[in-house]
Amino acid sequence: MPDGTGRIAAQGTPVPGLAARRAAVQLLHGVTVLGRPLDPMLDRAFQGMSQPDRGLARNLVGGVLRNLSGLDALIDSACARPLPADSRARQALRVALAGRLLLDTPPHAAIATILPLLEGGPRRLAHGVLSTLFRTEATLPEPALPAPWAERWAKAWGPAEAAAASRRLAAIPPTDLCLANPAATDEWVDRLGGTSLMAGHVRLPGSQSVEGLAGFDGGQWWVQDVAASLPARLLGDVRGMRVLDLCAAPGGKTLQLAAAGAAVTALDISASRLKRLRSNLERTGLKAEIVQADARQWQPDAPFDAILLDAPCSATGTFGRHPDLLYLKASLDLAPLLALQRDLRNAAGGWLKPGGRLVYAVCSLEPAEGEGVTPIAGLTADPVRPEELPAGLSPTEQGTVRTLPSLWGDAGGADGFFIARYRASL
């Protein structure tokens, strides 16, 4: 069998890079054919694999999903007849081309590590397609949003934002860190060699293996997109306050609130996601009361000074970090989510002390989940002021916050979020 250098590997000798490509083909089939989200499939697909192979597989899958239409156009251009969309051969060719065109895998290695995955299949065809494309030095076009999303977001936000979304899809997003001590921002920027968009934030280029970075073991920071850190910030000074973090797992906002001095109750319905929250609290040395419950059926024993509701949503604003969403949610039915969000807003509104604040947020680019939300009974709008936001971001005329694909585009961008703030009557 050929190895990663094109030589023949001894019988039973692992082929370098083969395990990563096998996992990548399996994961792509799960996303594009079976309609399964990527992250829950990773543990099973990566079982028994080395860390370098896991990283390679993730980079291959991410590269394919960011460039799917361009990769398929190249494949089809070198085939006498189009391969079926769900065929293993198409998945294997996508992976091989992503390795060559995005990761600079040598041509012979790109071919040698894919052909073993097509035992009993069209190996000659795959070899011919790849040889043709490599010989002609084929290049990928710029990534573009899948057509349904390009049309949807151009209608909602205008053609310029749809174009910005395509640019965000093209680039591997940076790694954002949220600091437990915002006063140490300059120190951590220097230590980690990053940049910062606001106090308490450090940005590192590209995808990072964070476990080996300074400050990880000591819990001085955690990974959190810069836009995702805004809702907790907009609760203001929470020192000494009793604060509820609804739908809290995996816990970035809980950590923010606890680090700011709040007595936090973190509620989530998912036991597995709360396990991650507990792990994050243990690593950072921060404290919070953890409650596993359905917020629609739960009742607190006393009202709260402040509530943060980062509601379950379509998550379309995170497409830059999770490009699989663009293929899983092309025919998006928002009705069940909108009903759940409404129920959670109304429930949370009744748990505030007089004068207490509630911040509602969704990581969505769908106006129906943000700008279209109805008022919360018993609460009044508490407009966000410009000075509360980092440079480059301003509140809307209504005093809400909307982050779009163009935000901080030259600095690496941010997730799409909608944030609104309310206050209970005195």
Secondary structure, 3 states (H helix, E strand, C coil): CECCCCCECCCCCCCCCHHHHHHHHHHHHHHHCCCCCCHHHHHHHCCCCCHHHHHHHHHHHHHHHHCHHHHHHHHHHCCCCCCCCCCHHHHHHHHHHHHHHHHCCCHHHHHHCCHHHHCCCCHHHHHHHHHHHHHCCCCCCCCCCCHHHHHHHHHHHCHHHHHHHHHHHHCCCCEEEEECCHHHHHHHHHHHCCECCCCCEEEECCCCCHHHCCCCCCCCEEECCCHHHHHHHCCCCCCCCEEEEECCCCCHHHHHHHHCCCEEEEEECCHHHHHHHHHHHHHHCCCCEEEECCCCCCCCCCCEEEEEEECCCCCHHHCCCCCCHHHHCCCCCCHHHHHHHHHHHHHHHCCEEEEEEEEEEECCCCHHHCCCCCCCCCEEECCCCHHHCCCCCCCCCCCCEEECCCCCHHHCCCCCEEEEEEEECC
